[in-house]
Amino acid sequence: MQLLLPKLGLILWTLIAFGIVFYILAKYAWKPILKSLDEREKNISDSILSAENMRKEMDNMKSENEALLAKAREERSQMMREAKEIRDKMIQDAKEQARKETNKIVADAQSVINQQKMAAITDLKNQVGNLVLEVSEKVLRRELNNKEDQEKYIQQLAQKVELN
Amino acid sequence: MGSKSMKSLLVAVFSLFLLTYSSNVFSQEKAGDNKKQDEKFDPTKAIMNHVQDAYEFHFFSTDHFEAAIYLPVILYSPQKGWSVFSSKRFGPEHNQTYDGYRLEDENTVVPVDPDVTVYDLSLTRNVIQTFLALILFCYLMIKIAQKYKKGEGVVSAPSGAQSFMEPIIVFIREEVAKVNLGSRWQRYMPYLLTVFFFILINALFGLLPGAANVAGNIAFTLVLGVISLIIILASTTTHFWKHIIWPPDVPFLVKVILVPVELFGLFVIKPGALIIRLFANMVAGHIVILAFISLIFIFGAMNTVAGWGFSPFSVVFVVFDYLIEILVAFIQAFIFTALTAIFIGQGFEGSDHDVPHEDHAFV
């Protein structure tokens, strides 16, 4: 039964001890500790928030970069394509030009050849005519009394004619 | 593997430590037996003397020497005035009379003259131990607080003692205060933390060999219970009182029964639950430990060999119970704090919608 009877002295001293401890701890321990914990938690949540924002920003920048890159790539391929087209066109043009030139040259050459040929033929005709005239003149100039001689002479003349 | 061998080493060291402790008790009791030749070992008396308050820290005694720290006895009597003297004046057998006072049942000072009333304000071993424990604890907490003030643990990770205390403080804040007190939790934090650590530190100090059973004393728990009651009452609202004194939507005849029950519950059961639960849990652990040690002497009284033979078993049980007691110290401190918070929360429940509605049956 002794165990269940609180003693006055102990009650009083415990009360005093609790009062003093409560005052000291509340003022010098719990207040700064709880304040610090709050502060730290605020710091942490702020940091997490700002990190999250940063990440979002980074993501935005990244997607922007990617878009830019894609655009650049497309532009490049476009340019390449255009360049290729231009090159092909230039080659085509050059070929066309060259072909035309060649044709023209060939045509020119042919006309020159034709002209030359015609000139040569005309010349030949003239010479043959002349020769015929000369031979006829010579034949006519000789006395055509002897049939035998005549034939002999013609042969002789004919032999002299050299168609060169 | 390494941690396992470390654990067994710790257990071995702890048992050795307890063995020395129990042998101290052994010598003490044996010495007592030698002095009171005709008196047999009375386990009830021995246990009760250990569990209760005393006017000295008594470690052991031999025939010629008492290993004890005598504490001051402070008495006030309206008839005789103040008297302050050392408890040594009662003599080694606690049977001498000094200044008209004598010691009854080893732990109560009574005047020799029955007409004299006396108020005992002595610095008993419970008082001294409470003070020592609290001075140590306050010193520790203030040091930790200064560390926080310097920014350690605020901008950096907590270190040292901070790492031990911080989870407990955060636990009380999150699981006790915020859960039960809604938006008003901040106001009650200093009380909840103080009462938690007040119980914890005194319960843990009470486990030291040779120390007093502070937290398992009804006076100690009574003080805490009454302070909690005052705080519970101080935080009630008119809404709460309306529901207690004139509960709405209840038939009149039921009201006649309900109102006294509610009032009784508020003023007696709630603080009583706090006071008796803490007291009973703390004292029970000590009694179990002492009972196991007493078993050695009960067997020893029958036969010396039986006494020695049983001692290892006793030690094993005591070690086990010691570990449980450490756990119980934390649990009981938590329960006291949590129940106080729940009771406070009930006081302004309904007036303020962010307070969670607790089950009234939880007492």
Interface residues (C-beta under 8 A of the other chain):
Chain A: Q2 L3 L4 L5 P6 K7 L8 G9 L10 I11 L12 W13 T14 L15 A17 F18 I20 V21 F22 I24 L25 A26 Y28 A29 W30 K31 P32 I33 L34 K35 S36 L37 E39 R40 N43
Chain B: M48 V51 Q52 D53 I74 D105 N107 T108 Y119 D120 L121 S122 L123 T124 N126 V127 T130 F131 L134 F137 C138 M141 I142 I144 A145 Q146 Y148 K149 G153 V154 V155 M165 E166 I169 V170 R173 M189 P190 Y191 L193 T194 F197 F198 N217 I218 A219 F220 L222 V223 L224 I227 V283
